[in-house]
């Protein structure tokens, strides 16, 4: 059963209970039914990435990737993504390496003050979370395992080579997907097709105006 179906069933149960609970046995008024659960009750957090080319709405899965989502939200809550940018577009025609091709756009924070960087986080592998690098997946950039900090990327098309066991990274550990785009993939594709200078670097970068929670 999907989350949407569970929520609808829950609401129907509450509605049915309300028909009997409004007056109760003997005419005594009973307490109102509890409100329906929010998306955060099942670990889902929705955020809005406002860019110079338009808005991207992303649903983060804190139930399956709690460390990665918490890390992204601490940068968000600290305002570190505000004023940041999408700075990299990896396309089939511009990749620095040609053995394992991918298509993603990568973004990061504004320049972080010296000595105020958050610690790197452990890698939550797709093998463990079940969150794959499908079209629209949001994931953390990294070099070695357990090195991800603030940079993230969004997939254009399915990118299985970025999952655990994939060949894009030599260590085979993959990257930590932690959510998906639910609105604004047209904006992601516009960023992806924006001009690049030297190889994969967007020139100019596409500015991030603000990143906020919408829940």
Backbone torsions as a table, in degrees:
resi	resn	phi	psi	omega
1	UNK	NA	133.5	-178.5
2	UNK	-76.7	166.9	177.6
3	UNK	-60.7	-40.6	-180.0
4	UNK	-62.5	-43.4	179.5
5	UNK	-65.1	-39.1	178.2
6	UNK	-63.0	-41.5	-179.3
7	UNK	-65.1	-43.2	179.3
8	UNK	-62.4	-43.9	178.5
9	UNK	-61.0	-42.2	178.9
10	UNK	-60.9	-43.8	179.8
11	UNK	-64.7	-38.9	178.1
12	UNK	-64.4	-40.3	177.3
13	UNK	-62.0	-45.1	178.8
14	UNK	-62.8	-41.2	-179.9
15	UNK	-63.6	-43.0	178.0
16	UNK	-63.7	-41.7	178.7
17	UNK	-63.3	-35.2	-177.9
18	UNK	-65.7	-30.9	179.8
19	UNK	-62.9	-35.0	-178.6
20	UNK	-92.6	-27.9	-173.7
21	UNK	-85.7	-11.9	-175.8
22	UNK	-61.8	-42.5	179.1
23	UNK	-111.9	-33.0	177.3
24	UNK	77.0	176.7	179.7
25	UNK	-70.5	132.7	177.4
26	UNK	79.2	10.0	176.0
27	UNK	84.6	2.4	179.5
28	UNK	-77.9	130.9	180.0
29	UNK	-76.3	131.9	-179.0
30	UNK	-101.7	167.4	179.7
31	UNK	-64.2	148.3	179.2
32	UNK	-65.8	153.2	178.9
33	UNK	-65.3	151.9	179.5
34	UNK	-67.1	151.1	179.0
35	UNK	-67.6	157.2	177.9
36	UNK	-64.7	150.3	-179.4
37	UNK	-67.4	146.5	174.8
38	UNK	-83.6	169.1	179.6
39	UNK	-63.1	-26.3	-179.3
40	UNK	-68.8	-20.5	179.3
41	UNK	-63.9	-27.3	177.4
42	UNK	-107.9	23.2	172.0
43	UNK	86.0	2.1	-178.6
44	UNK	-91.8	131.5	178.7
45	UNK	-127.1	129.5	179.9
46	UNK	-102.7	131.6	178.8
47	UNK	-127.3	154.4	179.8
48	UNK	-115.3	122.3	176.9
49	UNK	-102.4	108.0	179.6
50	UNK	-92.6	120.7	-178.6
51	UNK	-119.3	172.3	177.4
52	UNK	-64.9	-20.7	-179.3
53	UNK	-102.9	-0.3	179.9
54	UNK	135.6	-177.8	-174.1
55	UNK	-98.1	145.0	175.8
56	UNK	-126.4	120.2	178.3
57	UNK	-101.6	129.7	-173.4
58	UNK	-126.3	136.5	175.1
59	UNK	-103.4	119.0	-178.7
60	UNK	-97.4	137.9	-176.3
61	UNK	-103.5	86.7	-179.1
62	UNK	-72.7	-15.1	177.9
63	UNK	-75.1	-39.5	-176.3
64	UNK	-97.1	-22.1	178.2
65	UNK	-133.6	63.5	-172.0
66	UNK	-64.6	-37.6	-178.2
67	UNK	-68.4	-44.8	-177.3
68	UNK	-68.1	-42.3	178.6
69	UNK	-64.4	-44.2	179.0
70	UNK	-61.0	-37.7	178.2
71	UNK	-64.3	-47.8	179.4
72	UNK	-59.6	-41.8	-176.7
73	UNK	-69.9	-29.5	178.5
74	UNK	-70.2	-34.9	173.6
75	UNK	-67.6	-41.9	178.2
76	UNK	-60.0	-51.7	-176.5
77	UNK	-64.1	-27.6	178.2
78	UNK	-83.8	-2.3	179.6
79	UNK	74.9	17.3	-174.4
80	UNK	-72.7	-26.8	179.1
81	UNK	-81.0	-22.2	178.1
82	UNK	-62.9	125.7	-176.3
83	UNK	84.6	1.6	175.8
84	UNK	-79.4	-158.8	-176.2
85	UNK	-163.9	153.5	161.2
86	UNK	-80.7	117.7	-171.5
87	UNK	-117.0	-3.9	-175.4
88	UNK	-142.5	134.5	174.3
89	UNK	-129.7	116.0	-178.8
90	UNK	-101.8	114.2	-178.9
91	UNK	-121.0	171.3	-179.2
92	UNK	-67.2	-20.9	-175.0
93	UNK	-101.2	4.3	-174.3
94	UNK	-137.7	13.7	-171.0
95	UNK	-76.6	141.7	179.5
96	UNK	-68.7	-26.7	176.0
97	UNK	-123.4	148.3	-174.1
98	UNK	-122.6	13.3	-179.6
99	UNK	-85.3	-40.6	177.4
100	UNK	-129.5	104.2	-173.5
101	UNK	-88.6	142.6	177.0
102	UNK	-136.3	168.7	173.6
103	UNK	-136.4	110.9	-178.9
104	UNK	-147.6	163.0	165.9
105	UNK	-120.3	140.4	-175.0
106	UNK	-119.8	140.9	-178.4
107	UNK	-134.0	163.8	179.2
108	UNK	-154.5	179.0	-178.7
109	UNK	-76.5	170.3	166.8
110	UNK	-67.8	168.6	-176.9
111	UNK	-57.9	125.1	-176.4
112	UNK	-83.2	139.5	178.8
113	UNK	-57.7	142.3	180.0
114	UNK	-56.1	129.5	177.4
115	UNK	80.5	4.9	-178.1
116	UNK	-116.3	19.8	177.4
117	UNK	-75.4	141.8	173.5
118	UNK	-74.0	155.4	179.9
119	UNK	-65.8	151.7	173.2
120	UNK	-66.1	158.2	-174.7
121	UNK	-116.1	157.0	174.6
122	UNK	-64.1	147.5	179.3
123	UNK	-77.7	122.7	173.2
124	UNK	-95.1	101.6	-172.7
125	UNK	-72.5	147.5	178.5
126	UNK	-62.2	-26.4	175.2
127	UNK	-57.4	-35.2	-175.6
128	UNK	-94.1	-35.4	-176.3
129	UNK	-88.0	-26.7	-175.3
130	UNK	78.6	3.1	179.2
131	UNK	-91.6	111.5	-174.6
132	UNK	-96.1	165.7	179.8
133	UNK	-89.2	68.4	175.0
134	UNK	-84.3	174.1	176.9
135	UNK	-53.9	126.2	179.5
136	UNK	88.4	-1.4	178.9
137	UNK	-66.9	141.9	172.5
138	UNK	-106.2	137.0	-171.6
139	UNK	-148.2	164.0	-178.2
140	UNK	-95.0	132.9	173.3
141	UNK	-74.1	152.0	179.2
142	UNK	-160.5	168.6	168.9
143	UNK	-105.7	-87.2	174.8
144	UNK	-85.4	171.3	175.1
145	UNK	-58.3	146.0	176.7
146	UNK	63.0	34.0	179.5
147	UNK	-119.9	-2.4	-176.6
148	UNK	-65.4	139.5	177.6
149	UNK	-125.6	-84.7	-172.7
150	UNK	-120.2	-28.2	-177.5
151	UNK	-67.5	138.0	177.8
152	UNK	-133.1	165.5	177.2
153	UNK	-140.1	160.3	178.4
154	UNK	-122.9	134.5	-177.6
155	UNK	-82.8	138.5	170.3
156	UNK	-109.2	107.3	-171.6
157	UNK	82.6	165.7	178.7
158	UNK	-69.7	136.8	-176.7
159	UNK	-130.3	70.8	-177.1
160	UNK	-62.9	-21.8	179.9
161	UNK	-69.1	-10.5	178.1
162	UNK	-93.3	-7.3	177.5
163	UNK	-79.2	169.7	175.3
164	UNK	-56.3	132.0	-178.0
165	UNK	87.9	-6.2	178.6
166	UNK	-74.3	164.7	-171.6
167	UNK	-99.6	0.1	-177.8
168	UNK	-65.3	-39.9	176.5
169	UNK	-104.5	134.8	-173.7
170	UNK	-61.2	-26.4	-177.8
171	UNK	-78.8	-9.5	176.6
172	UNK	71.2	8.3	-176.5
173	UNK	-86.7	-11.8	178.6
174	UNK	72.4	-169.7	-178.4
175	UNK	-120.9	166.1	-173.4
176	UNK	-97.7	91.8	171.6
177	UNK	-68.4	141.7	-177.5
178	UNK	-143.6	15.9	177.4
179	UNK	170.1	-166.9	-176.9
180	UNK	-152.9	154.0	174.7
181	UNK	-75.9	129.0	178.1
182	UNK	-109.0	-14.1	175.9
183	UNK	-157.3	136.7	175.9
184	UNK	104.2	18.4	177.1
185	UNK	-64.9	-23.9	174.6
186	UNK	-63.5	-35.6	177.3
187	UNK	-69.5	-42.4	178.1
188	UNK	-57.8	-42.9	-178.8
189	UNK	-69.7	-32.8	175.5
190	UNK	-65.6	-40.7	176.1
191	UNK	-62.6	-43.4	-177.9
192	UNK	-59.7	-35.0	-177.8
193	UNK	-93.7	5.1	178.5
194	UNK	-70.0	157.9	-175.9
195	UNK	-62.1	142.1	173.8
196	UNK	-117.5	149.5	177.3
197	UNK	-91.3	-108.0	179.0
198	UNK	-74.1	110.1	-179.8
199	UNK	56.8	-111.7	-168.2
200	UNK	-97.6	-1.2	-174.9
201	UNK	-79.2	122.8	178.4
202	UNK	-66.4	133.4	-176.7
203	UNK	-138.1	100.2	3.9
204	UNK	-83.3	165.9	173.3
205	UNK	-64.3	156.5	178.3
206	UNK	-96.2	112.7	-172.8
207	UNK	-67.4	143.5	169.5
208	UNK	-95.7	119.6	179.9
209	UNK	-76.3	-48.9	-175.7
210	UNK	-164.5	149.6	173.0
211	UNK	-126.7	124.2	-175.6
212	UNK	-136.2	157.5	170.6
213	UNK	-78.2	145.0	176.2
214	UNK	-110.3	-13.6	178.7
215	UNK	-76.0	NA	NA
